[in-house]
């Protein structure tokens, strides 16, 4: 079971993933692409996920083995923050559809204490 501090970061990741799922539920890529508020909200939650994961792995590096693509998630956060001008809407939407469900499932398993 992760430490209490690690659990806080896991909860932050789970919460941000839930917000992204909520914001994008029933929405199409075209709606995402043309709605600056939706894009901003989704990108902000990905920034939270990446930063929380970065802090989590500083405290408990072994958890990185239990979260698929952990280094890529952190790199994605860095790209959103530092390379925002070159962020592709298609890439962000692809992450929402393909990778967010996996991350959410893995984080929930860690919070539940599943091995």
Beta strands, then each sheet from edge to edge (+ up, - down):
end
